[in-house]
Amino acid sequence: MTREEAHLLVMKAGGVPKTSVTKKTNLLVFGQQEAYALRPGAKFSNKMEKAMALIESGASLEVVDEETFLQMINSPEGFES
């Protein structure tokens, strides 16, 4: 899924998609490009690094993969699941 497609899904679900991570962000969806960063010595993207720092400082921010995001969008509870 492209970012544009994800943004449209978020808007249809009543959310407000953003292009940056801030303390107001409550959900970050990471794509396949982040999966490679799980190998030893690899770095996460700046967005993921910022999200992890916000979570460590107590922010109510959830990081999910694309598959989980699609399950959330398609569930009857939506983003509340």
PyMOL commands that set and color helices and strands:
alter all, ss='L'
color gray80, all
select helices_A, chain A and resi 3-12+32-38+46-56+66-74+78-80
alter helices_A, ss='H'
color red, helices_A
select strands_A, chain A and resi 27-30+62-65
alter strands_A, ss='S'
color yellow, strands_A
deselect
rebuild
show_as cartoon
